[in-house]
Amino acid sequence: MTFEAECLTHGCDWKAAPSTDGAAVDVECMSHTGRSSHAGFRRLCTAFAMVERIE
């Protein structure tokens, strides 16, 4: 799984670096809030699946 986040404040283009560690993305969001007072984020969690056919 890959976790990502982006700031929802109008005009702010901040995005957290994608990571397999969801807690690391949370820390990046908290750091952004501390620097900018922006408090809304969209979080994404992407999972990939590989299918192997067995004949």
N, CA, C and O atoms as a Maestro MAE file, in Angstrom:
{
 s_m_m2io_version
 :::
 2.0.0
}

f_m_ct {
 s_m_title
 :::
 protein
 m_atom[220] {
  # First column is atom index #
  i_m_mmod_type
  r_m_x_coord
  r_m_y_coord
  r_m_z_coord
  i_m_residue_number
  s_m_chain_name
  s_m_pdb_residue_name
  s_m_pdb_atom_name
  i_m_atomic_number
  :::
  1 25 0.835 -1.183 0.000 1 A "MET " " N  " 7
  2 3 0.000 0.000 0.000 1 A "MET " " CA " 6
  3 2 0.874 1.239 0.000 1 A "MET " " C  " 6
  4 15 1.963 1.263 0.572 1 A "MET " " O  " 8
  5 25 0.367 2.253 -0.652 2 A "THR " " N  " 7
  6 3 1.050 3.540 -0.680 2 A "THR " " CA " 6
  7 2 0.102 4.593 -0.126 2 A "THR " " C  " 6
  8 15 -1.061 4.662 -0.524 2 A "THR " " O  " 8
  9 25 0.604 5.419 0.800 3 A "PHE " " N  " 7
  10 3 -0.175 6.481 1.419 3 A "PHE " " CA " 6
  11 2 0.293 7.822 0.871 3 A "PHE " " C  " 6
  12 15 1.487 8.046 0.674 3 A "PHE " " O  " 8
  13 25 -0.672 8.714 0.628 4 A "GLU " " N  " 7
  14 3 -0.380 10.057 0.149 4 A "GLU " " CA " 6
  15 2 -1.340 11.029 0.819 4 A "GLU " " C  " 6
  16 15 -2.359 10.620 1.376 4 A "GLU " " O  " 8
  17 25 -1.015 12.313 0.764 5 A "ALA " " N  " 7
  18 3 -1.908 13.346 1.296 5 A "ALA " " CA " 6
  19 2 -1.648 14.646 0.551 5 A "ALA " " C  " 6
  20 15 -0.540 14.908 0.084 5 A "ALA " " O  " 8
  21 25 -2.700 15.454 0.454 6 A "GLU " " N  " 7
  22 3 -2.546 16.779 -0.136 6 A "GLU " " CA " 6
  23 2 -3.396 17.767 0.640 6 A "GLU " " C  " 6
  24 15 -4.463 17.427 1.151 6 A "GLU " " O  " 8
  25 25 -2.909 18.988 0.718 7 A "CYS " " N  " 7
  26 3 -3.588 20.051 1.445 7 A "CYS " " CA " 6
  27 2 -4.831 20.486 0.680 7 A "CYS " " C  " 6
  28 15 -4.797 20.623 -0.543 7 A "CYS " " O  " 8
  29 25 -5.932 20.705 1.406 8 A "LEU " " N  " 7
  30 3 -7.186 21.133 0.791 8 A "LEU " " CA " 6
  31 2 -7.391 22.651 0.827 8 A "LEU " " C  " 6
  32 15 -8.402 23.151 0.334 8 A "LEU " " O  " 8
  33 25 -6.443 23.381 1.405 9 A "THR " " N  " 7
  34 3 -6.574 24.840 1.460 9 A "THR " " CA " 6
  35 2 -6.442 25.415 0.051 9 A "THR " " C  " 6
  36 15 -5.488 25.112 -0.665 9 A "THR " " O  " 8
  37 25 -7.398 26.236 -0.333 10 A "HIS " " N  " 7
  38 3 -7.416 26.831 -1.670 10 A "HIS " " CA " 6
  39 2 -6.097 27.552 -1.958 10 A "HIS " " C  " 6
  40 15 -5.642 28.371 -1.159 10 A "HIS " " O  " 8
  41 25 -5.496 27.244 -3.091 11 A "GLY " " N  " 7
  42 3 -4.265 27.911 -3.494 11 A "GLY " " CA " 6
  43 2 -3.002 27.258 -2.974 11 A "GLY " " C  " 6
  44 15 -1.904 27.656 -3.364 11 A "GLY " " O  " 8
  45 25 -3.123 26.268 -2.107 12 A "CYS " " N  " 7
  46 3 -1.942 25.587 -1.568 12 A "CYS " " CA " 6
  47 2 -1.712 24.301 -2.371 12 A "CYS " " C  " 6
  48 15 -2.614 23.474 -2.504 12 A "CYS " " O  " 8
  49 25 -0.528 24.146 -2.889 13 A "ASP " " N  " 7
  50 3 -0.198 22.983 -3.703 13 A "ASP " " CA " 6
  51 2 0.610 21.937 -2.938 13 A "ASP " " C  " 6
  52 15 1.206 21.050 -3.550 13 A "ASP " " O  " 8
  53 25 0.637 22.029 -1.614 14 A "TRP " " N  " 7
  54 3 1.448 21.115 -0.811 14 A "TRP " " CA " 6
  55 2 0.939 19.684 -0.919 14 A "TRP " " C  " 6
  56 15 -0.265 19.434 -0.886 14 A "TRP " " O  " 8
  57 25 1.886 18.744 -1.049 15 A "LYS " " N  " 7
  58 3 1.575 17.312 -1.046 15 A "LYS " " CA " 6
  59 2 2.650 16.589 -0.244 15 A "LYS " " C  " 6
  60 15 3.830 16.934 -0.309 15 A "LYS " " O  " 8
  61 25 2.229 15.598 0.500 16 A "ALA " " N  " 7
  62 3 3.188 14.763 1.221 16 A "ALA " " CA " 6
  63 2 3.842 13.809 0.230 16 A "ALA " " C  " 6
  64 15 3.231 13.412 -0.762 16 A "ALA " " O  " 8
  65 25 5.070 13.453 0.505 17 A "ALA " " N  " 7
  66 3 5.750 12.461 -0.319 17 A "ALA " " CA " 6
  67 2 5.061 11.111 -0.141 17 A "ALA " " C  " 6
  68 15 4.796 10.712 0.993 17 A "ALA " " O  " 8
  69 25 4.763 10.401 -1.218 18 A "PRO " " N  " 7
  70 3 4.148 9.075 -1.091 18 A "PRO " " CA " 6
  71 2 5.034 8.156 -0.253 18 A "PRO " " C  " 6
  72 15 6.260 8.202 -0.350 18 A "PRO " " O  " 8
  73 25 4.402 7.328 0.566 19 A "SER " " N  " 7
  74 3 5.147 6.454 1.471 19 A "SER " " CA " 6
  75 2 4.352 5.183 1.747 19 A "SER " " C  " 6
  76 15 3.123 5.184 1.678 19 A "SER " " O  " 8
  77 25 5.047 4.117 2.053 20 A "THR " " N  " 7
  78 3 4.385 2.893 2.496 20 A "THR " " CA " 6
  79 2 4.067 2.957 3.982 20 A "THR " " C  " 6
  80 15 3.412 2.064 4.519 20 A "THR " " O  " 8
  81 25 4.527 4.010 4.647 21 A "ASP " " N  " 7
  82 3 4.298 4.219 6.076 21 A "ASP " " CA " 6
  83 2 3.254 5.326 6.268 21 A "ASP " " C  " 6
  84 15 3.563 6.508 6.123 21 A "ASP " " O  " 8
  85 25 2.011 4.933 6.597 22 A "GLY " " N  " 7
  86 3 0.942 5.904 6.786 22 A "GLY " " CA " 6
  87 2 1.239 6.903 7.884 22 A "GLY " " C  " 6
  88 15 0.852 8.066 7.781 22 A "GLY " " O  " 8
  89 25 1.921 6.471 8.935 23 A "ALA " " N  " 7
  90 3 2.246 7.371 10.041 23 A "ALA " " CA " 6
  91 2 3.209 8.469 9.589 23 A "ALA " " C  " 6
  92 15 3.118 9.602 10.062 23 A "ALA " " O  " 8
  93 25 4.114 8.150 8.694 24 A "ALA " " N  " 7
  94 3 5.057 9.154 8.186 24 A "ALA " " CA " 6
  95 2 4.307 10.244 7.422 24 A "ALA " " C  " 6
  96 15 4.657 11.421 7.519 24 A "ALA " " O  " 8
  97 25 3.282 9.861 6.664 25 A "VAL " " N  " 7
  98 3 2.472 10.841 5.938 25 A "VAL " " CA " 6
  99 2 1.697 11.708 6.932 25 A "VAL " " C  " 6
  100 15 1.573 12.916 6.733 25 A "VAL " " O  " 8
  101 25 1.180 11.103 7.991 26 A "ASP " " N  " 7
  102 3 0.492 11.872 9.033 26 A "ASP " " CA " 6
  103 2 1.421 12.914 9.651 26 A "ASP " " C  " 6
  104 15 1.010 14.049 9.888 26 A "ASP " " O  " 8
  105 25 2.661 12.536 9.911 27 A "VAL " " N  " 7
  106 3 3.636 13.465 10.489 27 A "VAL " " CA " 6
  107 2 3.897 14.621 9.523 27 A "VAL " " C  " 6
  108 15 4.005 15.770 9.950 27 A "VAL " " O  " 8
  109 25 3.997 14.327 8.227 28 A "GLU " " N  " 7
  110 3 4.190 15.394 7.240 28 A "GLU " " CA " 6
  111 2 3.005 16.360 7.248 28 A "GLU " " C  " 6
  112 15 3.191 17.572 7.146 28 A "GLU " " O  " 8
  113 25 1.783 15.821 7.370 29 A "CYS " " N  " 7
  114 3 0.599 16.676 7.439 29 A "CYS " " CA " 6
  115 2 0.644 17.574 8.679 29 A "CYS " " C  " 6
  116 15 0.359 18.769 8.599 29 A "CYS " " O  " 8
  117 25 1.002 16.992 9.817 30 A "MET " " N  " 7
  118 3 1.082 17.780 11.053 30 A "MET " " CA " 6
  119 2 2.150 18.858 10.948 30 A "MET " " C  " 6
  120 15 1.965 19.968 11.447 30 A "MET " " O  " 8
  121 25 3.264 18.538 10.303 31 A "SER " " N  " 7
  122 3 4.326 19.536 10.115 31 A "SER " " CA " 6
  123 2 3.838 20.677 9.216 31 A "SER " " C  " 6
  124 15 4.121 21.847 9.474 31 A "SER " " O  " 8
  125 25 3.102 20.320 8.162 32 A "HIS " " N  " 7
  126 3 2.556 21.353 7.272 32 A "HIS " " CA " 6
  127 2 1.586 22.249 8.035 32 A "HIS " " C  " 6
  128 15 1.603 23.469 7.866 32 A "HIS " " O  " 8
  129 25 0.743 21.652 8.873 33 A "THR " " N  " 7
  130 3 -0.187 22.444 9.684 33 A "THR " " CA " 6
  131 2 0.574 23.392 10.594 33 A "THR " " C  " 6
  132 15 0.191 24.552 10.744 33 A "THR " " O  " 8
  133 25 1.651 22.906 11.204 34 A "GLY " " N  " 7
  134 3 2.451 23.747 12.093 34 A "GLY " " CA " 6
  135 2 3.068 24.933 11.374 34 A "GLY " " C  " 6
  136 15 3.184 26.015 11.949 34 A "GLY " " O  " 8
  137 25 3.468 24.741 10.114 35 A "ARG " " N  " 7
  138 3 4.095 25.823 9.351 35 A "ARG " " CA " 6
  139 2 3.081 26.775 8.730 35 A "ARG " " C  " 6
  140 15 3.371 27.959 8.554 35 A "ARG " " O  " 8
  141 25 1.882 26.268 8.394 36 A "SER " " N  " 7
  142 3 0.963 27.068 7.588 36 A "SER " " CA " 6
  143 2 -0.404 27.320 8.231 36 A "SER " " C  " 6
  144 15 -1.158 28.170 7.756 36 A "SER " " O  " 8
  145 25 -0.730 26.600 9.293 37 A "SER " " N  " 7
  146 3 -2.056 26.619 9.931 37 A "SER " " CA " 6
  147 2 -3.137 25.997 9.048 37 A "SER " " C  " 6
  148 15 -4.319 26.108 9.373 37 A "SER " " O  " 8
  149 25 -2.772 25.352 7.952 38 A "HIS " " N  " 7
  150 3 -3.736 24.633 7.115 38 A "HIS " " CA " 6
  151 2 -4.064 23.320 7.811 38 A "HIS " " C  " 6
  152 15 -3.158 22.595 8.221 38 A "HIS " " O  " 8
  153 25 -5.343 23.007 7.949 39 A "ALA " " N  " 7
  154 3 -5.719 21.847 8.759 39 A "ALA " " CA " 6
  155 2 -6.487 20.771 8.002 39 A "ALA " " C  " 6
  156 15 -6.788 19.726 8.578 39 A "ALA " " O  " 8
  157 25 -6.817 20.992 6.722 40 A "GLY " " N  " 7
  158 3 -7.588 20.005 5.981 40 A "GLY " " CA " 6
  159 2 -6.742 19.299 4.933 40 A "GLY " " C  " 6
  160 15 -6.022 19.940 4.167 40 A "GLY " " O  " 8
  161 25 -6.835 17.989 4.906 41 A "PHE " " N  " 7
  162 3 -6.038 17.196 3.975 41 A "PHE " " CA " 6
  163 2 -6.886 16.101 3.353 41 A "PHE " " C  " 6
  164 15 -7.796 15.569 3.989 41 A "PHE " " O  " 8
  165 25 -6.584 15.773 2.118 42 A "ARG " " N  " 7
  166 3 -7.176 14.598 1.486 42 A "ARG " " CA " 6
  167 2 -6.116 13.511 1.544 42 A "ARG " " C  " 6
  168 15 -5.000 13.685 1.054 42 A "ARG " " O  " 8
  169 25 -6.480 12.385 2.152 43 A "ARG " " N  " 7
  170 3 -5.540 11.268 2.273 43 A "ARG " " CA " 6
  171 2 -5.934 10.187 1.278 43 A "ARG " " C  " 6
  172 15 -7.114 9.889 1.093 43 A "ARG " " O  " 8
  173 25 -4.941 9.619 0.653 44 A "LEU " " N  " 7
  174 3 -5.145 8.550 -0.323 44 A "LEU " " CA " 6
  175 2 -4.383 7.314 0.117 44 A "LEU " " C  " 6
  176 15 -3.256 7.398 0.605 44 A "LEU " " O  " 8
  177 25 -5.008 6.185 -0.062 45 A "CYS " " N  " 7
  178 3 -4.356 4.908 0.219 45 A "CYS " " CA " 6
  179 2 -4.568 4.042 -1.018 45 A "CYS " " C  " 6
  180 15 -5.701 3.708 -1.364 45 A "CYS " " O  " 8
  181 25 -3.494 3.689 -1.667 46 A "THR " " N  " 7
  182 3 -3.572 2.916 -2.895 46 A "THR " " CA " 6
  183 2 -2.967 1.542 -2.668 46 A "THR " " C  " 6
  184 15 -1.853 1.406 -2.163 46 A "THR " " O  " 8
  185 25 -3.726 0.533 -3.050 47 A "ALA " " N  " 7
  186 3 -3.242 -0.843 -2.949 47 A "ALA " " CA " 6
  187 2 -3.201 -1.441 -4.352 47 A "ALA " " C  " 6
  188 15 -4.085 -1.189 -5.171 47 A "ALA " " O  " 8
  189 25 -2.196 -2.212 -4.614 48 A "PHE " " N  " 7
  190 3 -2.034 -2.855 -5.914 48 A "PHE " " CA " 6
  191 2 -2.160 -4.361 -5.746 48 A "PHE " " C  " 6
  192 15 -1.776 -4.920 -4.719 48 A "PHE " " O  " 8
  193 25 -2.691 -4.994 -6.746 49 A "ALA " " N  " 7
  194 3 -2.834 -6.445 -6.728 49 A "ALA " " CA " 6
  195 2 -2.267 -7.021 -8.026 49 A "ALA " " C  " 6
  196 15 -2.460 -6.467 -9.108 49 A "ALA " " O  " 8
  197 25 -1.580 -8.115 -7.893 50 A "MET " " N  " 7
  198 3 -1.059 -8.836 -9.049 50 A "MET " " CA " 6
  199 2 -1.795 -10.165 -9.116 50 A "MET " " C  " 6
  200 15 -1.877 -10.888 -8.122 50 A "MET " " O  " 8
  201 25 -2.325 -10.481 -10.276 51 A "VAL " " N  " 7
  202 3 -3.062 -11.720 -10.470 51 A "VAL " " CA " 6
  203 2 -2.221 -12.666 -11.316 51 A "VAL " " C  " 6
  204 15 -1.711 -12.285 -12.369 51 A "VAL " " O  " 8
  205 25 -2.086 -13.866 -10.861 52 A "GLU " " N  " 7
  206 3 -1.339 -14.870 -11.601 52 A "GLU " " CA " 6
  207 2 -2.287 -15.982 -12.018 52 A "GLU " " C  " 6
  208 15 -2.931 -16.617 -11.183 52 A "GLU " " O  " 8
  209 25 -2.358 -16.202 -13.301 53 A "ARG " " N  " 7
  210 3 -3.215 -17.272 -13.820 53 A "ARG " " CA " 6
  211 2 -2.546 -18.614 -13.642 53 A "ARG " " C  " 6
  212 15 -1.360 -18.779 -13.930 53 A "ARG " " O  " 8
  213 25 -3.312 -19.561 -13.170 54 A "ILE " " N  " 7
  214 3 -2.837 -20.931 -13.037 54 A "ILE " " CA " 6
  215 2 -3.602 -21.766 -14.056 54 A "ILE " " C  " 6
  216 15 -4.829 -21.852 -14.004 54 A "ILE " " O  " 8
  217 25 -2.887 -22.366 -14.961 55 A "GLU " " N  " 7
  218 3 -3.513 -23.150 -16.036 55 A "GLU " " CA " 6
  219 2 -3.829 -24.545 -15.566 55 A "GLU " " C  " 6
  220 15 -4.359 -25.350 -16.333 55 A "GLU " " O  " 8
  :::
 }
 m_bond[219] {
  # First column is bond index #
  i_m_from
  i_m_to
  i_m_order
  :::
  1 1 2 1
  2 2 3 1
  3 3 4 2
  4 3 5 1
  5 5 6 1
  6 6 7 1
  7 7 8 2
  8 7 9 1
  9 9 10 1
  10 10 11 1
  11 11 12 2
  12 11 13 1
  13 13 14 1
  14 14 15 1
  15 15 16 2
  16 15 17 1
  17 17 18 1
  18 18 19 1
  19 19 20 2
  20 19 21 1
  21 21 22 1
  22 22 23 1
  23 23 24 2
  24 23 25 1
  25 25 26 1
  26 26 27 1
  27 27 28 2
  28 27 29 1
  29 29 30 1
  30 30 31 1
  31 31 32 2
  32 31 33 1
  33 33 34 1
  34 34 35 1
  35 35 36 2
  36 35 37 1
  37 37 38 1
  38 38 39 1
  39 39 40 2
  40 39 41 1
  41 41 42 1
  42 42 43 1
  43 43 44 2
  44 43 45 1
  45 45 46 1
  46 46 47 1
  47 47 48 2
  48 47 49 1
  49 49 50 1
  50 50 51 1
  51 51 52 2
  52 51 53 1
  53 53 54 1
  54 54 55 1
  55 55 56 2
  56 55 57 1
  57 57 58 1
  58 58 59 1
  59 59 60 2
  60 59 61 1
  61 61 62 1
  62 62 63 1
  63 63 64 2
  64 63 65 1
  65 65 66 1
  66 66 67 1
  67 67 68 2
  68 67 69 1
  69 69 70 1
  70 70 71 1
  71 71 72 2
  72 71 73 1
  73 73 74 1
  74 74 75 1
  75 75 76 2
  76 75 77 1
  77 77 78 1
  78 78 79 1
  79 79 80 2
  80 79 81 1
  81 81 82 1
  82 82 83 1
  83 83 84 2
  84 83 85 1
  85 85 86 1
  86 86 87 1
  87 87 88 2
  88 87 89 1
  89 89 90 1
  90 90 91 1
  91 91 92 2
  92 91 93 1
  93 93 94 1
  94 94 95 1
  95 95 96 2
  96 95 97 1
  97 97 98 1
  98 98 99 1
  99 99 100 2
  100 99 101 1
  101 101 102 1
  102 102 103 1
  103 103 104 2
  104 103 105 1
  105 105 106 1
  106 106 107 1
  107 107 108 2
  108 107 109 1
  109 109 110 1
  110 110 111 1
  111 111 112 2
  112 111 113 1
  113 113 114 1
  114 114 115 1
  115 115 116 2
  116 115 117 1
  117 117 118 1
  118 118 119 1
  119 119 120 2
  120 119 121 1
  121 121 122 1
  122 122 123 1
  123 123 124 2
  124 123 125 1
  125 125 126 1
  126 126 127 1
  127 127 128 2
  128 127 129 1
  129 129 130 1
  130 130 131 1
  131 131 132 2
  132 131 133 1
  133 133 134 1
  134 134 135 1
  135 135 136 2
  136 135 137 1
  137 137 138 1
  138 138 139 1
  139 139 140 2
  140 139 141 1
  141 141 142 1
  142 142 143 1
  143 143 144 2
  144 143 145 1
  145 145 146 1
  146 146 147 1
  147 147 148 2
  148 147 149 1
  149 149 150 1
  150 150 151 1
  151 151 152 2
  152 151 153 1
  153 153 154 1
  154 154 155 1
  155 155 156 2
  156 155 157 1
  157 157 158 1
  158 158 159 1
  159 159 160 2
  160 159 161 1
  161 161 162 1
  162 162 163 1
  163 163 164 2
  164 163 165 1
  165 165 166 1
  166 166 167 1
  167 167 168 2
  168 167 169 1
  169 169 170 1
  170 170 171 1
  171 171 172 2
  172 171 173 1
  173 173 174 1
  174 174 175 1
  175 175 176 2
  176 175 177 1
  177 177 178 1
  178 178 179 1
  179 179 180 2
  180 179 181 1
  181 181 182 1
  182 182 183 1
  183 183 184 2
  184 183 185 1
  185 185 186 1
  186 186 187 1
  187 187 188 2
  188 187 189 1
  189 189 190 1
  190 190 191 1
  191 191 192 2
  192 191 193 1
  193 193 194 1
  194 194 195 1
  195 195 196 2
  196 195 197 1
  197 197 198 1
  198 198 199 1
  199 199 200 2
  200 199 201 1
  201 201 202 1
  202 202 203 1
  203 203 204 2
  204 203 205 1
  205 205 206 1
  206 206 207 1
  207 207 208 2
  208 207 209 1
  209 209 210 1
  210 210 211 1
  211 211 212 2
  212 211 213 1
  213 213 214 1
  214 214 215 1
  215 215 216 2
  216 215 217 1
  217 217 218 1
  218 218 219 1
  219 219 220 2
  :::
 }
}
